[in-house]
Amino acid sequence: MSATTERDPRSTAHAGAEREVRCPADGRVVGTVSWQGADDVVAVARDLRAAQPAWEALGPRERSRHLWRWLDWLLDNERRVIGLVQAETGKSWSDSAVEMQVAVDVINYFTGNAERFLADRRVAPAGLPNKVRRLRVRHRPYQLVGLITPWNGPLAGPMMDVVGALVAGAAVLSKPSEVTPLTWAAAVEGWNEIGGPPVLACVIGDGTVGAAVVEQVDMVMFTGSVATGRRIAARAGERLIPCSLELGGKDPMIVLADADLERAAGGAVWGAMMNGGQACISVERVYVEAPVHDEFVAKVVEKVRAIRQGMDAPGAFATEIGSMVTPAQLEVVERHVADAVAKGARVLVGGRRGAGEGSYFEPTVLVDVDHSMDCMREETFGPTLPIMKVADEHEALRMANDSDFGLSSSLWTRDRRRADRLSRLIEAGSVSINNALVAVFQMPVPMGGWKQSGLGTRFGGAEGVLKYCRRQSVVSERIELTAELNWFPVVPARSELMGRIVRFLGAHDWKRRLGR
């Protein structure tokens, strides 16, 4: 989910002004929001900090009860919330509905495991002298977490992170994209309606508001562009606060000659086109072994031709994908396709903007591509599928790893041992074997990027909560003496005895144990 958080051409308002939100599929106004400024962020942060201690004191079970009530509100308002997702993104109803599914899964997973994840961890002491001590590690939340999310998943994006932070006991200052603010603003209002403690707030504005959030919080979770992620990481470093960054992706798919080609083709088309290709984990480039290349391409083309594009009616489930969310991203997709064609690629399906109004780009298949082309090196973030023929698995791996990004990937083969061997050589944070995208939605395992795809992870079982916590070590005595042997005053005989004990217990041969 590496949609940029830079100002969109539609963003023309300033702090305090009402701003229209338009549907990218047809241009109609679907809502208005009031932008906030840096001073507003300071005030909101102050209020959140004041409320956080009581929230932390509730404990994970009571905090989870509030989240369950929030889940009830989301389900009771499901059609309205999904409708907001669709209206401000131009997605199909199917892609919009997926966001509610993500919200339900994330809330249930982290609340269902909250007490276990946050329980004090008992640790065995190291060394015989320390056997007289009890060791525990406990987890205390960062008081205020900043959450900055992009425009491609206005409900699912924030939900993937806010739940872990709230379960941990932190207060959360969230900033959705100014391009698609309606859904998240409604979700936060839902938190207030169910009587949730005042530990979740939403501020709306451009990059200056995001920068103000970074200045006020104790930990930052950011999803967005590499450029913005770098600036956040730099400022977090200056402030000595932690940050977790989920940035760009250029996810490769490797199809070997022994793969189930029907399944692989279906996975490639879904992985590349779902959400209009506007996901950091989308399949962005495919490498196919030469013996099956043509057959695979033919199956892909057939499936892409069958894709229905358009923003269908609420609840209709009548189309597969909708429009692009921003004009700027539409231009990127158009540029990538034009660059590929100019350098020798062929367009087998699509290749141009959709007819009529709206920010549509046709589902597109490109062949005869290579790594001189932007579509194979830069993040496209749109409904394109470039397919490259390779000689063997070695070339496929070399090409897959020839990227500045390393978020997700997929590998297709019937040979499980081969899959295990090759997956160890792919330079990406996750590998889906004989499936597309699934590795990144498995909450018990971490989702994170290598290279320029980010720092840290989301999910990962307990780490999805503990990333929002500070560790605190607690050491207590089993037996409390009047004084410890190493306390003042220094007594030569006692110090010599301690040295002999250390030598006897620490040396690995009798000569040194006895000091001979």
Secondary structure, 3 states (H helix, E strand, C coil): CCCCCCCCCCCCCCCCCEEEEECCCCCCEEEEEECCCHHHHHHHHHHHHHHHHHHHHCHHHHHHHHHHHHHHHHHHCHHHHHHHHHHHHCCCHHHHHHHHHHHHHHHHHHHHHHHHHHCCEEECCCCHHHHHEEEEEEEEECCEEEEECCCCCCCHHHHHHHHHHHHHCCEEEEECCCCCCHHHHHHHHHHHHCCCCCCEEECCCCHHHHHHHHHHCCEEEEECCHHHHHHHHHHHHHHCCCEEEECCCCEEEEECCCCCHHHHHHHHHHHHHHHHHCCCCCEEEEEEEHHHHHHHHHHHHHHHHCCCECCCCCCCCCCCECCCCCHHHHHHHHHHHHHHHHCCCEEEECCCECCCCCCCECCEEEECCCCCCHHHHCCCCCCEEEEEEECCHHHHHHHHHCCCEECCCEEECCCHHHHHHHHCCCCCCCCEECCCCHHHHCCCCEEECEECCEECEEECCCHHHHCCEEEEEEEEECCCCCCCCCCCCCCHHHHHHHHHHHHHHHCCCHHHHCCC
